[in-house]
Amino acid sequence: MSAYYLHIEAQPGDGTRYDLVITDDPYGGYLIVWPSMGEVWRGFKDTEIKVLSKDVNPYSTQAIQKIWYGIVMRGDLE
């Protein structure tokens, strides 16, 4: 099992900080966790992320999706 920790400040600098933990999901793909907000998504390398938490801010999901695509495109999860 692999785990990754990321600290990302969203641009254009709205003050949002994403402290994310990404780990292998035992059911396939990866779990993307934003612990301070209690939000969780499931991501696969070739699909959009799926929200697993209740009451997730749609703007957060859009930002996490962009971050996820950046991680996948760079090959950071190899």
Secondary structure as UniProt FT lines:
FT   STRAND          3..9
FT   TURN            11..12
FT   STRAND          17..24
FT   TURN            26..27
FT   STRAND          30..34
FT   TURN            35..38
FT   STRAND          39..43
FT   TURN            45..46
FT   STRAND          50..51
FT   HELIX           58..74
FT   TURN            75..77
//
